[in-house]
Amino acid sequence: MDETVAEFLLESAENLDRLELDLVDLERRPGDAQRLASIFRTVHTIKGTCGFLGFDTLAAVSHAGESLLVDLREGLRDVDHEVVTALLSMVDALRRVLGHIEASGVEPADDYAGLIATLSTLTAPKGSEGRDRHERRTRDDRRTPSAGATVRVEVDMLHRMAALVDELVGAHKQLVGPAASRSEQARAEIAKRLDRVTADLQACVIQTRTQAVGRIWAQFPRLVRDLAAQLGKQVELQMDGQETRVDRAISEAIRDPLTHMVRNAVDHGLEQPGVRLAAGKPAVGRLRLLACQEGGHVRIDVSDDGAGIDPTRVRATAVSRGIASAEQAARLSDRDALALVFQPGFSTAEQVTSLSGRGVGMDVVRTNIERVGGRIDVENRVGAGLTFRITIPLPAAGPLAEDP
């Protein structure tokens, strides 16, 4: 694949991740002009680069989205659920086209005429003033792509590591040089330099092996938004500690477990607005993701302020599913009863839905987390919410050589 196209694919994937987050945030704060301007710039960049590289389908889809964004920016159209849904559909379409290009080198046969028509329908009607604006749109400067942010970070890190290796080699040569020309003080200074350089190099290696947990969470605002709309619920998602870093391999292993827990929280944990109001709660349910470093581990919490899990119901489910006898269930403490949610095939869902309730999930969640050396605990507050706490090890670059 041409290097320019490969760079464009990488940059576009990162841009779409950010665009999706920005769109979900804009729906919550439709008056955020700065957020809207950022969204417009992202779509405009994608459109310009598509035209430069000759990807006509990508250019047509992004152009239709850009036209709608212009009307939003100029106050001709309000930001609402319908508009954001259409723009998120544009993001999905762009992802599919990019994936096809990455796999085959060419755009797919689908020209996404239906989506383009939907975006165009949402665009404000054009009078003479509108036609003038359209003329101005066609005169936009098409920019060539800059290097993707991830590539710049990686290259800078490689330069930094190369410089540290050069310094390490230089210090080593000084240390093992002719001993007669070195005083004990000079050798001690060189040894200190070696310690510093080695520590810096180790930190760089660890940095290359990790990524911010926020990269894993990037999909959740969209996921929560769509699930809440599908279920008729109101959900506010709070994410804290996105900058906390985890091992890349581990991050992939916990991506699906986290997704499952977020879906469960919205589907089962958080109540319908009317139920919440009747219980004296705000109509809007709260879901919080928290990541932080604690010693040699990273802790990730998935918390909601929903109904929690009723241990009595868990015991009854265990008996009905043959997991425990009535006598055994009666002897279970609340904590031991909660542990049953990690048993294969266990579910307290009253009906199977397309979202959950098939008894498949939490046992796999625990297995995947334990496979990477982590553990999962549950903190239950009946009627007030639930917290799943994941603890996973920090990456290590290998121990430094100990002094003889």
C-alpha positions as CSV (number, residue, x, y, z in Angstrom):
1,M,0.0,0.0,0.0
2,D,1.2,3.5,-0.8
3,E,2.8,5.1,2.2
4,T,0.7,8.2,1.9
5,V,-2.5,6.1,1.8
6,A,-1.4,4.1,4.8
7,E,-0.7,7.3,6.8
8,F,-4.1,8.6,5.7
9,L,-5.8,5.5,7.0
10,L,-4.1,5.7,10.4
11,E,-4.8,9.4,10.8
12,S,-8.4,9.0,9.7
13,A,-9.0,6.2,12.2
14,E,-7.8,8.4,15.0
15,N,-9.9,11.3,13.7
16,L,-13.0,9.2,13.6
17,D,-12.5,8.1,17.2
18,R,-12.3,11.7,18.3
19,L,-15.2,12.7,16.0
20,E,-17.5,10.1,17.6
21,L,-16.7,11.3,21.1
22,D,-17.2,14.9,20.0
23,L,-20.6,14.2,18.5
24,V,-21.9,12.4,21.5
25,D,-20.6,15.3,23.7
26,L,-22.2,17.9,21.4
27,E,-25.6,16.2,21.7
28,R,-25.3,16.7,25.5
29,R,-24.2,20.3,25.1
30,P,-25.6,21.5,21.8
31,G,-24.6,25.1,22.4
32,D,-20.8,24.2,22.6
33,A,-19.5,26.2,19.6
34,Q,-15.9,25.2,20.2
35,R,-16.9,21.5,20.1
36,L,-18.9,22.1,16.9
37,A,-15.9,23.9,15.3
38,S,-13.7,21.0,16.2
39,I,-16.1,18.5,14.6
40,F,-16.3,20.6,11.5
41,R,-12.5,20.8,11.2
42,T,-12.2,17.1,11.5
43,V,-14.7,16.3,8.8
44,H,-13.3,19.0,6.6
45,T,-9.8,17.5,6.9
46,I,-11.1,14.0,6.0
47,K,-13.0,15.4,3.0
48,G,-10.0,17.4,1.7
49,T,-7.6,14.5,2.0
50,C,-10.1,12.1,0.4
51,G,-10.3,14.4,-2.6
52,F,-6.5,14.7,-2.7
53,L,-6.1,10.9,-2.8
54,G,-9.0,10.3,-5.2
55,F,-11.4,8.4,-2.8
56,D,-14.6,9.6,-4.3
57,T,-17.0,7.8,-2.0
58,L,-15.3,9.0,1.1
59,A,-15.3,12.5,-0.3
60,A,-19.0,12.4,-1.1
61,V,-20.1,11.1,2.3
62,S,-17.9,13.5,4.2
63,H,-18.9,16.4,2.0
64,A,-22.6,15.7,2.8
65,G,-21.8,15.7,6.5
66,E,-19.7,18.8,6.2
67,S,-22.6,20.7,4.5
68,L,-24.9,19.8,7.4
69,L,-22.2,20.9,9.9
70,V,-21.9,24.2,8.1
71,D,-25.6,24.8,8.7
72,L,-25.2,23.9,12.4
73,R,-22.3,26.2,12.7
74,E,-24.1,29.1,11.1
75,G,-27.2,28.6,13.2
76,L,-29.5,27.5,10.3
77,R,-30.1,24.1,11.9
78,D,-30.4,23.1,15.6
79,V,-28.3,20.3,17.1
80,D,-30.8,17.5,18.0
81,H,-31.0,13.8,18.3
82,E,-31.9,13.3,14.6
83,V,-28.9,15.3,13.4
84,V,-26.4,13.7,15.7
85,T,-27.7,10.2,14.7
86,A,-27.2,11.0,11.1
87,L,-23.7,12.3,11.7
88,L,-22.8,9.2,13.7
89,S,-24.1,7.1,10.8
90,M,-21.7,9.1,8.6
91,V,-18.9,8.1,11.0
92,D,-19.9,4.4,10.7
93,A,-19.9,4.7,6.9
94,L,-16.5,6.3,6.8
95,R,-15.1,3.5,9.0
96,R,-16.5,0.8,6.7
97,V,-15.1,2.5,3.6
98,L,-11.7,2.9,5.3
99,G,-11.7,-0.7,6.4
100,H,-12.4,-1.8,2.8
101,I,-9.6,0.4,1.5
102,E,-7.2,-1.1,4.1
103,A,-8.2,-4.6,3.1
104,S,-8.3,-4.3,-0.6
105,G,-6.7,-1.0,-1.6
106,V,-9.9,0.3,-3.2
107,E,-13.2,1.8,-2.1
108,P,-16.3,-0.6,-1.9
109,A,-19.0,-0.6,-4.6
110,D,-21.6,0.9,-2.2
111,D,-21.8,4.7,-2.9
112,Y,-23.9,5.3,0.3
113,A,-26.5,7.3,-1.7
114,G,-29.1,6.7,1.0
115,L,-27.0,8.1,3.7
116,I,-26.0,11.1,1.6
117,A,-29.6,11.8,0.8
118,T,-30.5,11.6,4.6
119,L,-27.7,14.1,5.4
120,S,-28.8,16.4,2.5
121,T,-32.4,16.3,3.7
122,L,-31.3,17.5,7.1
123,T,-29.4,20.4,5.5
124,A,-31.3,23.7,5.7
125,P,-33.2,24.7,2.6
126,K,-31.2,27.0,0.3
127,G,-32.3,30.4,-0.8
128,S,-30.1,32.8,-2.6
129,E,-28.1,33.3,0.5
130,G,-27.8,29.6,0.8
131,R,-26.5,29.2,-2.7
132,D,-23.9,31.9,-2.0
133,R,-22.8,29.8,1.0
134,H,-22.6,26.7,-1.2
135,E,-20.4,28.6,-3.6
136,R,-18.1,29.5,-0.8
137,R,-18.0,25.8,0.4
138,T,-16.8,24.7,-3.0
139,R,-13.8,27.1,-2.7
140,D,-12.4,25.5,0.5
141,D,-8.5,24.7,0.4
142,R,-7.8,21.1,0.2
143,R,-5.1,20.3,2.6
144,T,-2.6,17.4,2.2
145,P,-2.4,15.1,5.3
146,S,0.0,15.7,8.1
147,A,1.5,12.8,9.9
148,G,-0.9,11.1,12.3
149,A,-0.5,12.0,15.9
150,T,0.3,8.4,16.9
151,V,3.0,8.2,14.3
152,R,4.6,11.4,15.5
153,V,4.6,10.2,19.1
154,E,6.1,6.8,18.1
155,V,8.8,8.5,16.0
156,D,9.7,10.9,18.7
157,M,9.9,8.0,21.2
158,L,12.3,6.1,18.8
159,H,14.5,9.2,18.5
160,R,14.5,9.5,22.3
161,M,15.4,5.9,22.8
162,A,18.1,6.1,20.1
163,A,19.7,9.1,21.8
164,L,19.6,7.3,25.2
165,V,21.2,4.2,23.7
166,D,24.0,6.4,22.2
167,E,24.5,8.0,25.6
168,L,24.5,4.6,27.3
169,V,27.2,3.3,24.9
170,G,29.3,6.4,25.5
171,A,29.0,6.1,29.3
172,H,29.9,2.4,29.1
173,K,33.0,3.1,27.0
174,Q,34.1,5.7,29.6
175,L,33.5,3.3,32.4
176,V,35.5,0.4,31.0
177,G,38.3,2.6,29.5
178,P,41.8,2.7,30.9
179,A,41.4,2.6,34.7
180,A,44.7,4.5,35.2
181,S,43.1,7.6,33.7
182,R,40.1,7.5,35.9
183,S,39.8,8.6,39.5
184,E,37.4,6.9,41.8
185,Q,35.3,10.1,41.8
186,A,35.2,10.2,38.0
187,R,34.1,6.5,37.8
188,A,31.4,7.2,40.4
189,E,30.1,10.0,38.2
190,I,30.0,7.8,35.2
191,A,28.2,5.1,37.2
192,K,25.5,7.7,38.2
193,R,25.2,8.7,34.6
194,L,24.7,5.0,33.6
195,D,22.0,4.6,36.3
196,R,20.1,7.7,35.0
197,V,20.3,6.7,31.4
198,T,19.3,3.1,32.1
199,A,16.3,4.3,34.1
200,D,15.2,6.7,31.3
201,L,15.6,4.0,28.7
202,Q,13.5,1.6,30.8
203,A,10.8,4.3,31.2
204,C,10.7,4.8,27.4
205,V,10.4,1.0,26.8
206,I,7.5,0.9,29.2
207,Q,5.9,3.9,27.5
208,T,6.0,2.1,24.1
209,R,4.3,-0.9,25.6
210,T,1.4,1.1,27.1
211,Q,-1.5,3.2,26.0
212,A,-3.9,5.4,27.7
213,V,-7.0,3.6,29.0
214,G,-9.0,6.4,27.3
215,R,-8.3,4.8,24.0
216,I,-10.3,1.7,25.2
217,W,-13.1,3.9,26.5
218,A,-13.4,6.0,23.3
219,Q,-16.3,3.7,22.1
220,F,-18.3,4.0,25.3
221,P,-20.0,7.4,24.9
222,R,-21.5,6.3,21.6
223,L,-22.4,2.8,23.0
224,V,-24.1,4.3,26.0
225,R,-26.0,6.9,23.9
226,D,-27.3,4.3,21.5
227,L,-28.3,1.8,24.2
228,A,-30.0,4.5,26.3
229,A,-32.1,5.6,23.2
230,Q,-33.0,2.0,22.4
231,L,-34.1,1.2,26.0
232,G,-35.9,4.6,26.6
233,K,-33.5,5.4,29.4
234,Q,-31.6,8.6,30.3
235,V,-28.0,8.0,31.1
236,E,-25.1,10.3,32.0
237,L,-21.6,8.8,31.4
238,Q,-18.7,10.1,33.4
239,M,-15.1,9.0,32.6
240,D,-12.2,9.9,35.0
241,G,-8.6,8.9,34.7
242,Q,-8.5,8.4,30.9
243,E,-4.8,9.2,30.9
244,T,-4.0,6.2,33.1
245,R,-1.8,3.8,31.1
246,V,-2.1,0.1,30.7
247,D,-0.1,-2.5,28.8
248,R,-1.3,-2.7,25.2
249,A,-1.8,-6.5,25.2
250,I,-3.8,-6.3,28.5
251,S,-5.9,-3.4,27.1
252,E,-7.0,-5.6,24.3
253,A,-7.8,-8.4,26.7
254,I,-10.0,-6.2,28.9
255,R,-11.8,-4.3,26.1
256,D,-14.6,-6.9,25.6
257,P,-15.1,-7.4,29.4
258,L,-15.4,-3.6,29.9
259,T,-17.9,-3.4,27.0
260,H,-20.0,-6.1,28.5
261,M,-20.1,-4.5,31.9
262,V,-21.0,-1.1,30.4
263,R,-23.9,-2.7,28.4
264,N,-25.1,-4.6,31.5
265,A,-25.1,-1.4,33.5
266,V,-27.3,0.4,31.0
267,D,-29.5,-2.6,30.3
268,H,-29.9,-4.1,33.7
269,G,-28.4,-1.8,36.3
270,L,-30.0,1.6,35.6
271,E,-33.8,1.8,35.9
272,Q,-36.3,3.5,33.7
273,P,-36.8,7.2,34.4
274,G,-40.2,6.7,36.0
275,V,-38.9,3.9,38.3
276,R,-36.0,6.1,39.4
277,L,-38.3,9.0,40.1
278,A,-40.6,6.8,42.2
279,A,-37.6,5.6,44.2
280,G,-36.6,9.2,44.9
281,K,-33.7,9.2,42.4
282,P,-33.0,11.6,39.6
283,A,-34.5,10.5,36.3
284,V,-31.1,10.5,34.7
285,G,-29.0,7.4,35.7
286,R,-25.3,7.8,36.2
287,L,-22.6,5.5,34.9
288,R,-19.0,6.2,35.9
289,L,-15.7,4.8,34.6
290,L,-12.7,5.4,36.8
291,A,-9.1,4.4,36.2
292,C,-6.2,5.0,38.5
293,Q,-2.8,3.6,39.4
294,E,-2.5,2.0,42.8
295,G,1.0,0.7,43.5
296,G,2.0,-1.8,41.0
297,H,-1.5,-2.2,39.6
298,V,-4.1,-0.3,37.6
299,R,-7.6,-0.2,39.0
300,I,-10.6,0.3,36.8
301,D,-14.1,0.8,38.2
302,V,-17.4,0.5,36.4
303,S,-20.1,2.0,38.7
304,D,-23.7,2.8,38.3
305,D,-26.3,4.3,40.6
306,G,-29.0,1.8,39.6
307,A,-30.9,-0.8,41.6
308,G,-27.9,-3.0,42.4
309,I,-28.3,-6.8,42.8
310,D,-30.8,-8.2,45.2
311,P,-29.0,-11.2,46.9
312,T,-32.4,-12.8,47.7
313,R,-33.1,-12.9,44.0
314,V,-29.7,-14.3,43.3
315,R,-30.3,-17.1,45.7
316,A,-33.7,-17.9,44.1
317,T,-32.2,-17.9,40.7
318,A,-29.4,-20.2,41.8
319,V,-32.0,-22.6,43.1
320,S,-34.2,-22.5,40.0
321,R,-31.2,-23.1,37.7
322,G,-30.0,-26.0,39.8
323,I,-26.7,-24.2,40.7
324,A,-27.5,-24.7,44.4
325,S,-30.0,-26.4,46.6
326,A,-32.5,-24.4,48.6
327,E,-30.5,-25.3,51.8
328,Q,-27.2,-24.3,50.2
329,A,-28.6,-21.1,48.9
330,A,-30.1,-20.2,52.3
331,R,-26.7,-20.6,54.0
332,L,-24.9,-18.2,51.5
333,S,-23.9,-14.9,52.8
334,D,-24.8,-11.9,50.6
335,R,-21.1,-11.7,49.4
336,D,-21.1,-15.4,48.5
337,A,-24.4,-15.0,46.7
338,L,-23.1,-12.1,44.6
339,A,-20.1,-14.3,43.6
340,L,-22.6,-16.5,41.8
341,V,-23.0,-13.9,39.0
342,F,-19.7,-15.1,37.8
343,Q,-20.9,-18.7,37.4
344,P,-21.3,-20.0,33.8
345,G,-24.9,-19.7,32.6
346,F,-26.0,-17.5,35.5
347,S,-28.4,-14.6,34.8
348,T,-31.1,-12.9,36.8
349,A,-32.6,-11.4,33.6
350,E,-36.4,-12.1,33.4
351,Q,-36.3,-12.2,29.6
352,V,-33.8,-12.7,26.9
353,T,-33.2,-9.6,24.8
354,S,-30.8,-8.7,22.0
355,L,-28.7,-7.0,24.5
356,S,-28.3,-9.5,27.3
357,G,-30.0,-12.1,29.4
358,R,-28.7,-15.3,27.8
359,G,-26.5,-16.2,30.8
360,V,-23.3,-15.7,28.9
361,G,-20.9,-13.0,29.9
362,M,-19.7,-12.4,33.5
363,D,-18.0,-15.8,33.7
364,V,-16.2,-14.9,30.5
365,V,-15.4,-11.5,31.9
366,R,-13.8,-13.0,34.9
367,T,-11.9,-15.6,32.9
368,N,-10.5,-12.9,30.5
369,I,-9.4,-10.7,33.3
370,E,-7.8,-13.5,35.3
371,R,-6.0,-14.7,32.2
372,V,-3.9,-11.5,32.2
373,G,-3.1,-11.7,35.9
374,G,-5.9,-9.5,37.1
375,R,-9.0,-9.9,39.3
376,I,-12.5,-8.6,39.5
377,D,-14.5,-7.7,42.6
378,V,-18.0,-6.5,43.0
379,E,-19.4,-3.9,45.5
380,N,-23.1,-4.0,45.8
381,R,-25.5,-1.4,47.1
382,V,-29.0,-2.8,47.0
383,G,-31.3,0.0,45.5
384,A,-28.3,2.3,45.2
385,G,-26.0,0.9,42.6
386,L,-23.2,-1.5,41.8
387,T,-19.5,-1.3,41.2
388,F,-17.3,-3.8,39.4
389,R,-13.7,-3.3,40.2
390,I,-11.0,-4.6,37.9
391,T,-7.4,-4.7,39.1
392,I,-4.7,-5.5,36.6
393,P,-0.8,-5.5,36.8
394,L,1.3,-2.6,35.5
395,P,3.7,-3.5,32.7
396,A,7.3,-4.2,33.4
397,A,10.3,-3.8,31.2
398,G,12.2,-6.5,33.1
399,P,14.2,-6.0,36.3
400,L,17.4,-3.9,36.2
401,A,20.6,-5.8,37.0
402,E,21.3,-5.7,40.7
403,D,24.6,-4.6,42.1
404,P,27.0,-7.4,42.7
